[in-house]
């Protein structure tokens, strides 16, 4: 790789690092909201809401297409995020 390309690559990676830092802050906010949702659930079987998951993924697909983002990428990201939070809720569910 030429020195010029290396410099450009490093600049882009710095931008990616800044974006990752922003995403971490968004994930923290999302986690706090999930905690609040979890407090409202009475039973562990309320953790997975299949209808809501389908609706979320459908909306993400529409928004991805509208924003010219490959919907396969966003679908995979959201599915992983949803299932990660489902796992989080299951681990943190406190029976009332």
N, C-alpha and C positions, 0 to 999 in steps of 0.2 A: 504494500500500500504506500502510495506516495505521501510525503510529509504534508502536502496540502489536504489530501483526503483524510489523513490521520487527524489533522487539526479540525476539520469539519465534523468528523465522527465524534471527537471529544466534545465539541460544542453541542452537538445534538444530544449526546449522553448526559451532559450537564442539564439540559432542558428536561430530559426525561426524569432525572433525579429530582428536579424541582417539582415536576408534575406528580411524581410518586409521593413526595412529602405532602402535597395538597390532598392526594387520595387518602393518605393515612388519616388526615383530619376529618375527611368526609366519612370514612369507615368508623371512626370513633363516634361521630354524631349518630350514625346509623345504629351502632351497637347500643348506644344509650336509649334510642327509641325502641329497639328490640327488647331491652330490659324492661321498659315501661309496659310494653305489650305483654310480655311474659308475666308480669305481676297481675294482669287482669285475667289470665287463664286459670280456670279452676281445675281442669283435668289435663293430664298429659296427652290425651288423644286430641286435644284442641290445638296442639302444636302444628300439625300438618294440615293446611287448608288447600286441598288440591285445586279447587275452583279458583282461589286467589292466585295460586302459582301459575295456572294456565293463563289467567288474565294478565298477570305481570309479564309473562314471556311473550304473549301476543302483542301487548303494548310496546315492549322493548323492540320487537321485530319491526313494527310500524315506524317507530322513532328512528331505528337504525337505517331503514330504507330511506326515510325522509331526509336523514342527515348524511346519506351516502357512505354508510359504514357497513361493512360486511356483516349481515345478520348472524352468520354462523359464529363470528367472534363474540358478539354481544350476548348471544344465546348461551354460549358456553360459560362466559363470565358470570352472567346472572344465575344460571343453574348452579354453578359452584358456590356463588355467594348465598343463594337461598338455602342450599343443603348444608352449608357451613353454619348458617344461623339456626337451622333446624337442629343440628347437632349441638350447638351452643345452648339452645333452649332446653333440649332434653337433659343435658348435663347440669343445668342450673334450675330446673323445675323443682319447686318446693311444694310438696303436697300440703294442702291446707286442712 
